Each structure stands twice: as C-alpha cells, then as structure tokens.
Amino acid sequence: MESWNLREVEAPHGTRSPVVLHTGEGARAVLIALAPGQSLGDHEVKESAYLTVVEGSVRVESPDGPMDAPAGTFLAFGPSERHGVSSEGGARLLLLLAPWPGEGHYRGEEKTL
C-alpha cells in the first residue's frame, strides 16, 4: 500500500510542477497545485479525466458553461473533452487519468514523487 497526504505533498512551482503520485496498470494519479491566479488553460487529454478539488476553489470552463467548484467537488471529463481550470486564490487538485496512457497520449518528461 502507498499513501499520500494531498495537503502536504510539495508542489512549489504550481502548474509548472505537477507531481505524479502513482502510475499503475490502466490509471495515473497526479497532484496539481495552482498558485493564486494560475490556470490550466483550455485543453484536452486523451484519457478520461477525473478531477477532485482537494483545497481552495477553481473556476471550470467547459462547453457546458462555466462552473465554480469549491473544495470537495468531483468532476469527470470524457476523453478529448475540452476544458479549462483556473483559481483566483489557489487550489490543490487530484487528477486521475484512465485508461493510462490513452491512445495517442504524448509521453514526455515527467516529475515523479
């Protein structure tokens, strides 16, 4: 068993340093810390993306319209579903990607914990 306290994992550079917590057969877990004012601009991923707001709050932009998401919110995006996430006051997010890697996923350098 492995475990992490998502409020204590160091992510000093915010969106520039997502932390891969775990990669297993078929899924990946990533911690993303958004510093105040940071955003993950309009984007999509090849996998299904499951996003949990652990701390703070975010604004989510999607084709369904904007949504404010406080801590405790769980969001699910389908493969290639466009969305953007921003935070005025900062936030910690847990991102689960499945299946991992999705067909056509770019596999560049990654920071691991």
CYANA upper distance limits for C-alpha pairs under 8 A (distance plus 0.5 A):
  4 TRP  CA      9 VAL  CA      7.76
  4 TRP  CA     21 LEU  CA      8.47
  5 ASN  CA      9 VAL  CA      6.94
  6 LEU  CA     31 LEU  CA      7.86
  6 LEU  CA     54 VAL  CA      7.91
  6 LEU  CA     92 ARG  CA      8.34
  6 LEU  CA     94 LEU  CA      8.39
  7 ARG  CA     54 VAL  CA      8.11
  7 ARG  CA     55 GLU  CA      8.01
  7 ARG  CA     92 ARG  CA      7.97
 11 ALA  CA     17 SER  CA      6.64
 11 ALA  CA     18 PRO  CA      7.31
 11 ALA  CA     19 VAL  CA      7.28
 11 ALA  CA     32 ILE  CA      7.92
 11 ALA  CA     33 ALA  CA      6.61
 12 PRO  CA     17 SER  CA      7.73
 13 HIS  CA     17 SER  CA      5.81
 13 HIS  CA     33 ALA  CA      8.41
 13 HIS  CA     35 ALA  CA      8.43
 14 GLY  CA     18 PRO  CA      7.45
 14 GLY  CA     32 ILE  CA      7.24
 14 GLY  CA     33 ALA  CA      5.15
 14 GLY  CA     34 LEU  CA      5.39
 14 GLY  CA     35 ALA  CA      5.96
 14 GLY  CA     38 GLN  CA      8.21
 15 THR  CA     32 ILE  CA      6.75
 15 THR  CA     33 ALA  CA      6.61
 15 THR  CA     34 LEU  CA      6.19
 15 THR  CA     35 ALA  CA      8.14
 15 THR  CA     38 GLN  CA      7.65
 15 THR  CA     39 SER  CA      7.85
 15 THR  CA     40 LEU  CA      7.71
 17 SER  CA     32 ILE  CA      8.02
 17 SER  CA    111 LYS  CA      7.61
 18 PRO  CA     30 VAL  CA      7.08
 18 PRO  CA     31 LEU  CA      6.33
 18 PRO  CA     32 ILE  CA      5.32
 18 PRO  CA     33 ALA  CA      7.53
 18 PRO  CA    111 LYS  CA      7.58
 19 VAL  CA     30 VAL  CA      6.03
 19 VAL  CA     31 LEU  CA      5.62
 19 VAL  CA     32 ILE  CA      7.05
 19 VAL  CA    111 LYS  CA      6.44
 19 VAL  CA    112 THR  CA      6.25
 19 VAL  CA    113 LEU  CA      6.70
 20 VAL  CA     28 ARG  CA      8.01
 20 VAL  CA     29 ALA  CA      6.60
 20 VAL  CA     30 VAL  CA      4.91
 20 VAL  CA     31 LEU  CA      6.93
 20 VAL  CA    110 GLU  CA      8.04
 20 VAL  CA    111 LYS  CA      6.92
 20 VAL  CA    112 THR  CA      5.37
 20 VAL  CA    113 LEU  CA      6.71
 21 LEU  CA     28 ARG  CA      8.28
 21 LEU  CA     29 ALA  CA      6.01
 21 LEU  CA     30 VAL  CA      5.93
 21 LEU  CA     31 LEU  CA      7.24
 21 LEU  CA    112 THR  CA      7.17
 21 LEU  CA    113 LEU  CA      6.43
 22 HIS  CA     28 ARG  CA      6.26
 22 HIS  CA     29 ALA  CA      5.75
 22 HIS  CA     30 VAL  CA      7.71
 23 THR  CA     27 ALA  CA      6.61
 23 THR  CA     28 ARG  CA      4.88
 23 THR  CA     29 ALA  CA      6.95
 24 GLY  CA     28 ARG  CA      6.71
 25 GLU  CA    100 TRP  CA      7.76
 26 GLY  CA     98 ALA  CA      6.47
 26 GLY  CA     99 PRO  CA      5.11
 26 GLY  CA    100 TRP  CA      5.06
 26 GLY  CA    101 PRO  CA      7.56
 27 ALA  CA     96 LEU  CA      7.39
 27 ALA  CA     97 LEU  CA      6.03
 27 ALA  CA     98 ALA  CA      5.06
 27 ALA  CA     99 PRO  CA      5.77
 27 ALA  CA    100 TRP  CA      5.06
 27 ALA  CA    101 PRO  CA      7.89
 28 ARG  CA     96 LEU  CA      6.11
 28 ARG  CA     97 LEU  CA      5.67
 28 ARG  CA     98 ALA  CA      7.22
 28 ARG  CA    100 TRP  CA      6.62
 29 ALA  CA     94 LEU  CA      7.46
 29 ALA  CA     95 LEU  CA      6.20
 29 ALA  CA     96 LEU  CA      5.09
 29 ALA  CA     97 LEU  CA      7.08
 30 VAL  CA     94 LEU  CA      6.36
 30 VAL  CA     95 LEU  CA      5.54
 30 VAL  CA     96 LEU  CA      6.91
 31 LEU  CA     92 ARG  CA      7.63
 31 LEU  CA     93 LEU  CA      6.28
 31 LEU  CA     94 LEU  CA      5.31
 31 LEU  CA     95 LEU  CA      6.76
 32 ILE  CA     92 ARG  CA      6.35
 32 ILE  CA     93 LEU  CA      5.60
 32 ILE  CA     94 LEU  CA      6.92
 32 ILE  CA     95 LEU  CA      7.85
 33 ALA  CA     90 GLY  CA      7.98
 33 ALA  CA     91 ALA  CA      6.37
 33 ALA  CA     92 ARG  CA      5.00
 33 ALA  CA     93 LEU  CA      6.77
 34 LEU  CA     38 GLN  CA      5.98
 34 LEU  CA     39 SER  CA      7.28
 34 LEU  CA     86 SER  CA      8.20
 34 LEU  CA     87 SER  CA      7.16
 34 LEU  CA     90 GLY  CA      5.60
 34 LEU  CA     91 ALA  CA      5.56
 34 LEU  CA     92 ARG  CA      6.72
 34 LEU  CA     93 LEU  CA      8.42
 35 ALA  CA     87 SER  CA      8.03
 35 ALA  CA     89 GLY  CA      7.73
 35 ALA  CA     90 GLY  CA      5.04
 35 ALA  CA     91 ALA  CA      7.26
 36 PRO  CA     87 SER  CA      6.56
 36 PRO  CA     88 GLU  CA      5.59
 36 PRO  CA     89 GLY  CA      4.87
 36 PRO  CA     90 GLY  CA      4.52
 36 PRO  CA     91 ALA  CA      8.13
 37 GLY  CA     86 SER  CA      7.56
 37 GLY  CA     87 SER  CA      6.07
 37 GLY  CA     88 GLU  CA      5.08
 37 GLY  CA     89 GLY  CA      7.06
 37 GLY  CA     90 GLY  CA      7.30
 38 GLN  CA     86 SER  CA      6.47
 38 GLN  CA     87 SER  CA      6.51
 38 GLN  CA     88 GLU  CA      7.77
 38 GLN  CA     90 GLY  CA      7.83
 39 SER  CA     84 GLY  CA      7.95
 39 SER  CA     85 VAL  CA      6.08
 39 SER  CA     86 SER  CA      4.46
 39 SER  CA     87 SER  CA      6.82
 40 LEU  CA     84 GLY  CA      6.14
 40 LEU  CA     85 VAL  CA      5.59
 40 LEU  CA     86 SER  CA      6.65
 41 GLY  CA     83 HIS  CA      8.20
 41 GLY  CA     84 GLY  CA      5.34
 41 GLY  CA     85 VAL  CA      6.95
 41 GLY  CA     86 SER  CA      8.06
 42 ASP  CA     61 GLU  CA      8.34
 42 ASP  CA     82 ARG  CA      6.94
 42 ASP  CA     83 HIS  CA      5.71
 42 ASP  CA     84 GLY  CA      4.76
 42 ASP  CA     85 VAL  CA      8.17
 43 HIS  CA     82 ARG  CA      5.82
 43 HIS  CA     83 HIS  CA      6.11
 43 HIS  CA     84 GLY  CA      6.72
 44 GLU  CA     79 PRO  CA      8.00
 44 GLU  CA     80 SER  CA      5.49
 44 GLU  CA     81 GLU  CA      6.12
 44 GLU  CA     82 ARG  CA      5.18
 44 GLU  CA     83 HIS  CA      6.97
 45 VAL  CA     49 ALA  CA      7.89
 45 VAL  CA     79 PRO  CA      6.65
 45 VAL  CA     80 SER  CA      5.81
 45 VAL  CA     81 GLU  CA      7.87
 45 VAL  CA    105 HIS  CA      8.03
 46 LYS  CA     79 PRO  CA      5.50
 46 LYS  CA     80 SER  CA      5.85
 46 LYS  CA    101 PRO  CA      8.40
 46 LYS  CA    102 GLY  CA      5.57
 46 LYS  CA    103 GLU  CA      6.94
 46 LYS  CA    104 GLY  CA      7.17
 46 LYS  CA    105 HIS  CA      6.30
 47 GLU  CA     78 GLY  CA      7.66
 47 GLU  CA     79 PRO  CA      5.18
 47 GLU  CA     80 SER  CA      7.71
 47 GLU  CA     97 LEU  CA      6.23
 47 GLU  CA     98 ALA  CA      5.86
 47 GLU  CA     99 PRO  CA      6.42
 47 GLU  CA    100 TRP  CA      7.30
 47 GLU  CA    101 PRO  CA      7.45
 47 GLU  CA    102 GLY  CA      5.21
 47 GLU  CA    103 GLU  CA      8.20
 47 GLU  CA    105 HIS  CA      8.48
 48 SER  CA     76 ALA  CA      7.85
 48 SER  CA     77 PHE  CA      6.27
 48 SER  CA     78 GLY  CA      5.13
 48 SER  CA     79 PRO  CA      5.07
 48 SER  CA     80 SER  CA      8.39
 48 SER  CA     97 LEU  CA      6.23
 48 SER  CA     98 ALA  CA      5.84
 48 SER  CA     99 PRO  CA      7.49
 49 ALA  CA     76 ALA  CA      6.36
 49 ALA  CA     77 PHE  CA      5.57
 49 ALA  CA     78 GLY  CA      6.97
 49 ALA  CA     79 PRO  CA      7.64
 49 ALA  CA     95 LEU  CA      7.21
 49 ALA  CA     96 LEU  CA      6.29
 49 ALA  CA     97 LEU  CA      5.35
 49 ALA  CA     98 ALA  CA      7.27
 50 TYR  CA     74 PHE  CA      7.69
 50 TYR  CA     75 LEU  CA      6.22
 50 TYR  CA     76 ALA  CA      5.04
 50 TYR  CA     77 PHE  CA      6.85
 50 TYR  CA     95 LEU  CA      6.17
 50 TYR  CA     96 LEU  CA      5.49
 50 TYR  CA     97 LEU  CA      6.99
 51 LEU  CA     74 PHE  CA      6.21
 51 LEU  CA     75 LEU  CA      5.54
 51 LEU  CA     76 ALA  CA      6.86
 51 LEU  CA     93 LEU  CA      7.13
 51 LEU  CA     94 LEU  CA      6.21
 51 LEU  CA     95 LEU  CA      5.13
 51 LEU  CA     96 LEU  CA      6.97
 52 THR  CA     71 ALA  CA      8.36
 52 THR  CA     72 GLY  CA      7.21
 52 THR  CA     73 THR  CA      6.24
 52 THR  CA     74 PHE  CA      4.95
 52 THR  CA     75 LEU  CA      6.85
 52 THR  CA     93 LEU  CA      6.11
 52 THR  CA     94 LEU  CA      5.63
 52 THR  CA     95 LEU  CA      7.07
 53 VAL  CA     57 SER  CA      7.28
 53 VAL  CA     58 VAL  CA      8.14
 53 VAL  CA     69 ALA  CA      7.77
 53 VAL  CA     70 PRO  CA      7.12
 53 VAL  CA     71 ALA  CA      5.28
 53 VAL  CA     72 GLY  CA      6.03
 53 VAL  CA     73 THR  CA      5.90
 53 VAL  CA     74 PHE  CA      7.10
 53 VAL  CA     91 ALA  CA      7.72
 53 VAL  CA     92 ARG  CA      6.72
 53 VAL  CA     93 LEU  CA      5.26
 53 VAL  CA     94 LEU  CA      7.13
 54 VAL  CA     71 ALA  CA      5.77
 54 VAL  CA     72 GLY  CA      6.56
 54 VAL  CA     73 THR  CA      8.46
 54 VAL  CA     91 ALA  CA      7.86
 54 VAL  CA     92 ARG  CA      5.83
 54 VAL  CA     93 LEU  CA      5.91
 54 VAL  CA     94 LEU  CA      7.24
 55 GLU  CA     70 PRO  CA      8.23
 55 GLU  CA     71 ALA  CA      5.49
 55 GLU  CA     72 GLY  CA      8.24
 55 GLU  CA     91 ALA  CA      5.73
 55 GLU  CA     92 ARG  CA      5.51
 55 GLU  CA     93 LEU  CA      7.69
 56 GLY  CA     70 PRO  CA      6.78
 56 GLY  CA     71 ALA  CA      6.05
 56 GLY  CA     89 GLY  CA      7.43
 56 GLY  CA     90 GLY  CA      6.41
 56 GLY  CA     91 ALA  CA      4.77
 56 GLY  CA     92 ARG  CA      7.12
 57 SER  CA     68 ASP  CA      7.79
 57 SER  CA     69 ALA  CA      6.07
 57 SER  CA     70 PRO  CA      4.66
 57 SER  CA     71 ALA  CA      6.19
 57 SER  CA     87 SER  CA      6.82
 57 SER  CA     89 GLY  CA      7.83
 57 SER  CA     90 GLY  CA      7.51
 57 SER  CA     91 ALA  CA      6.18
 58 VAL  CA     68 ASP  CA      6.48
 58 VAL  CA     69 ALA  CA      5.76
 58 VAL  CA     70 PRO  CA      6.95
 58 VAL  CA     85 VAL  CA      6.85
 58 VAL  CA     86 SER  CA      5.90
 58 VAL  CA     87 SER  CA      5.03
 58 VAL  CA     88 GLU  CA      7.91
 58 VAL  CA     90 GLY  CA      8.26
 58 VAL  CA     91 ALA  CA      7.27
 59 ARG  CA     66 PRO  CA      7.41
 59 ARG  CA     67 MET  CA      6.21
 59 ARG  CA     68 ASP  CA      5.07
 59 ARG  CA     69 ALA  CA      6.58
 59 ARG  CA     85 VAL  CA      6.17
 59 ARG  CA     86 SER  CA      5.74
 59 ARG  CA     87 SER  CA      6.64
 60 VAL  CA     66 PRO  CA      6.05
 60 VAL  CA     67 MET  CA      5.62
 60 VAL  CA     68 ASP  CA      6.78
 60 VAL  CA     69 ALA  CA      7.64
 60 VAL  CA     83 HIS  CA      7.46
 60 VAL  CA     84 GLY  CA      6.17
 60 VAL  CA     85 VAL  CA      5.14
 60 VAL  CA     86 SER  CA      7.18
 61 GLU  CA     65 GLY  CA      6.48
 61 GLU  CA     66 PRO  CA      4.95
 61 GLU  CA     67 MET  CA      7.04
 61 GLU  CA     83 HIS  CA      5.94
 61 GLU  CA     84 GLY  CA      5.49
 61 GLU  CA     85 VAL  CA      6.91
 62 SER  CA     66 PRO  CA      6.68
 62 SER  CA     82 ARG  CA      6.82
 62 SER  CA     83 HIS  CA      5.04
 62 SER  CA     84 GLY  CA      7.16
 63 PRO  CA     82 ARG  CA      7.76
 63 PRO  CA     83 HIS  CA      7.86
 69 ALA  CA     73 THR  CA      6.28
 77 PHE  CA     81 GLU  CA      6.49
 87 SER  CA     91 ALA  CA      6.91
 97 LEU  CA    101 PRO  CA      8.37
 98 ALA  CA    102 GLY  CA      7.56
101 PRO  CA    105 HIS  CA      6.58
